[in-house]
Amino acid sequence: MLQRRGQIDTSRIVVPSRIRAHWGRPELTRSLRTGDLREARRRLALWEAHMAAFLQQVDRNLQSMTRDEVDALYRHYLTTKFDEIEAGFPSLSTKTRLTAPPSISRLSSFLVSVN
């Protein structure tokens, strides 16, 4: 969902109740770093696609992930994926390859490198 905070547009995504009960976060918010409505809509579409992939991965692996692992994956996803998208923002009319977040099998090695 697109929301305006001051002069900047933000994204607000409600976390599904099943994930919310495990993770504890009711929503995900992120500045789209623009006040231009057209650009905000374009960024929102890209951001929501990436967050949908993140939430699907968490939902598939919910029973085997701790709250800390979900947090670590979310932080990684926020800093890596959004910044990569933001750097280029290809047109939505072109074919865009949306990469999935790291697999759970790589999550443990990622967590070790973070700590």
C-alpha positions as CSV (number, residue, x, y, z in Angstrom):
1,M,0.0,0.0,0.0
2,L,1.3,3.4,-0.9
3,Q,1.3,6.0,1.9
4,R,2.4,9.6,2.1
5,R,4.5,10.7,5.1
6,G,5.2,14.4,4.8
7,Q,6.6,14.9,1.3
8,I,7.9,11.3,0.8
9,D,5.9,8.2,-0.3
10,T,6.3,5.0,1.7
11,S,5.3,1.4,1.3
12,R,3.2,-0.4,4.0
13,I,2.9,-4.2,3.7
14,V,0.8,-6.0,6.3
15,V,2.5,-9.2,7.5
16,P,0.2,-12.2,7.1
17,S,-1.2,-13.4,10.5
18,R,0.5,-16.8,10.4
19,I,4.0,-15.1,10.0
20,R,3.1,-12.3,12.4
21,A,2.3,-14.8,15.2
22,H,5.8,-16.3,14.8
23,W,7.8,-13.2,14.0
24,G,6.0,-10.5,16.0
25,R,6.0,-7.8,13.3
26,P,2.6,-6.6,12.2
27,E,3.8,-4.7,9.1
28,L,6.7,-3.8,7.0
29,T,7.3,-0.1,6.1
30,R,9.9,1.3,3.8
31,S,10.5,4.8,2.4
32,L,10.3,4.8,-1.4
33,R,12.6,7.9,-1.2
34,T,10.6,9.9,-3.6
35,G,7.7,12.4,-3.5
36,D,6.9,11.9,-7.2
37,L,3.7,9.8,-7.4
38,R,4.6,8.1,-10.7
39,E,8.0,7.1,-9.5
40,A,6.6,6.0,-6.2
41,R,4.1,3.7,-7.9
42,R,6.9,2.1,-9.9
43,R,9.2,1.6,-6.9
44,L,6.2,0.3,-4.9
45,A,5.6,-2.4,-7.5
46,L,9.2,-3.6,-7.4
47,W,9.4,-3.4,-3.6
48,E,6.1,-5.3,-3.1
49,A,7.3,-8.1,-5.5
50,H,10.5,-8.5,-3.5
51,M,8.7,-8.5,-0.2
52,A,6.2,-11.0,-1.4
53,A,9.1,-13.4,-2.3
54,F,10.6,-12.8,1.2
55,L,7.3,-13.5,2.9
56,Q,6.6,-16.6,0.8
57,Q,10.1,-18.0,1.7
58,V,9.5,-17.3,5.4
59,D,6.1,-18.9,5.2
60,R,7.4,-22.1,3.5
61,N,10.1,-22.4,6.2
62,L,8.3,-21.0,9.2
63,Q,8.5,-24.1,11.4
64,S,12.3,-24.4,10.9
65,M,13.2,-20.7,11.4
66,T,13.7,-18.9,14.7
67,R,12.6,-15.3,15.2
68,D,16.2,-14.2,15.0
69,E,16.7,-16.0,11.7
70,V,13.7,-14.3,10.2
71,D,15.0,-10.9,11.5
72,A,18.5,-11.6,10.0
73,L,17.0,-12.6,6.6
74,Y,14.8,-9.5,6.6
75,R,17.7,-7.2,7.4
76,H,19.7,-8.8,4.7
77,Y,16.9,-8.5,2.3
78,L,16.3,-4.9,3.2
79,T,19.9,-3.7,2.8
80,T,20.9,-5.9,-0.2
81,K,17.9,-6.3,-2.4
82,F,16.2,-2.9,-2.0
83,D,19.5,-1.0,-2.5
84,E,20.2,-3.1,-5.7
85,I,16.7,-2.4,-7.0
86,E,16.9,1.3,-6.1
87,A,20.2,1.7,-8.0
88,G,18.7,0.8,-11.3
89,F,14.9,0.8,-11.2
90,P,14.4,-0.8,-14.7
91,S,11.1,0.1,-16.3
92,L,8.2,-2.1,-15.4
93,S,7.4,-2.4,-19.1
94,T,10.7,-4.3,-19.7
95,K,11.3,-7.8,-18.6
96,T,12.6,-7.6,-15.0
97,R,14.4,-10.5,-13.4
98,L,13.4,-10.4,-9.7
99,T,15.9,-12.4,-7.7
100,A,14.7,-14.4,-4.8
101,P,16.2,-13.9,-1.3
102,P,19.0,-16.3,-0.3
103,S,17.8,-19.9,0.2
104,I,17.4,-21.3,3.7
105,S,20.3,-23.6,3.0
106,R,22.5,-20.6,2.7
107,L,20.9,-18.8,5.6
108,S,23.0,-20.5,8.3
109,S,26.3,-19.5,6.5
110,F,24.9,-15.9,6.2
111,L,24.0,-15.8,9.9
112,V,27.5,-16.9,10.8
113,S,29.1,-14.2,8.7
114,V,26.8,-11.6,10.2
115,N,27.6,-12.5,13.8
